[in-house]
Amino acid sequence: MSDQLSLSCRCGAVQGHMTVEDLAAIPRYVCYCDDCQAFIRYLDRAEEVFDGCGGTEVVHATPASLHLDSGTEHLRCLDLRGGGTLRWFAACCGSPIGSTPKSPGFPFVSLVATFIRDTREKASIGPIRGRLMLKYASGDVGPLRKDALPAFRMFLRVARTMLIERLLRRHRPTPFFQAGGASPLSPPQALTAQERARVYGGPAA
């Protein structure tokens, strides 16, 4: 029997659910990379999302397990570096949703944990499996190092998951791309020089 996690942005305009076999088995991590931090700063949601060292808690999911029941017209995405990752958010209230590869052919979603709104459901998710990119963390990270997960190990885990899900043809449907196509529901936005300086630090160039 499957379980469901209820999903919602802050204002409730974007709502949905995530279907899972076992809540306690959901892969949960905390990422401290500069791109995750820049994304949350862009949305002005640092106080809501970051832990005490600038980390963003995420859960890993497949696109087919996510269902957005309302509010898809509010979906927007950022392309922070012109690379292979899209960062999705709800334009109605600036709530972060998560990140996906640029192509729906790669079945992976890193869902920001604040998009899971039911605290009882969230409490049933299993323990944190690793902390990523601690070199970008701020403050006293000493107590966190016991959970540090090297980037290459994370890459191998994600690559294995994507391969299995693709072979099982569970990369569709996806709530972030046009039905049957490769185009994101919303055109990716690039940062202006001023926005980049604000969210990453340094001069606007």
Disulfide bonds with the S-S distance in Angstrom:
none
